[in-house]
Amino acid sequence: MTIYRNPTEAEVADATRGGRPMRMLLERETGDVIAWPAEEGLHADIMRELNLSEDAADNLGSVRSYEDYKRLVDWVGR
C-alpha cells in the first residue's frame, strides 16, 4: 500500500494522474492528513493497516486533483 502523510503537491498529482481518486483521512491526534490511491484500499483498510481506531480518525472522502486536496485541507483548517 502506498500511504502518504500530509502529501506534497507532487505526490497528489502523481496519485491522481488521469483523474484517479485519492482517499483521505484526518488523524485526530496529530492533525495529519493521511492519503492513498483509492484503488489500494478503503478507509477501513488503511485504518487497520495503521492501527487507528474509529475514534482516532475522520473520513475525509476522496479527491481527484491537487486543487481538490488544497480545498479539503483548507476546509479542515490544516
Secondary structure as the mmCIF struct_conf table of DSSP 4:
data_model
#
loop_
_struct_conf.conf_type_id
_struct_conf.id
_struct_conf.beg_label_comp_id
_struct_conf.beg_label_asym_id
_struct_conf.beg_label_seq_id
_struct_conf.end_label_comp_id
_struct_conf.end_label_asym_id
_struct_conf.end_label_seq_id
STRN STRN1 TYR A 4 ARG A 5
BEND BEND1 ASN A 6 ASN A 6
HELX_RH_AL_P HELX_RH_AL_P1 GLU A 9 ALA A 15
TURN_TY1_P TURN_TY1_P1 THR A 16 THR A 16
HELX_RH_3T_P HELX_RH_3T_P1 ARG A 17 GLY A 19
STRN STRN2 MET A 22 GLU A 27
TURN_TY1_P TURN_TY1_P2 ARG A 28 THR A 30
STRN STRN3 VAL A 33 PRO A 37
HELX_RH_3T_P HELX_RH_3T_P2 ALA A 38 GLU A 40
HELX_RH_AL_P HELX_RH_AL_P2 HIS A 43 GLU A 49
TURN_TY1_P TURN_TY1_P3 LEU A 50 ASN A 51
HELX_RH_3T_P HELX_RH_3T_P3 GLU A 54 ALA A 56
STRN STRN4 ALA A 57 VAL A 63
BEND BEND2 ARG A 64 SER A 65
HELX_RH_AL_P HELX_RH_AL_P3 TYR A 66 VAL A 76
TURN_TY1_P TURN_TY1_P4 GLY A 77 GLY A 77
#
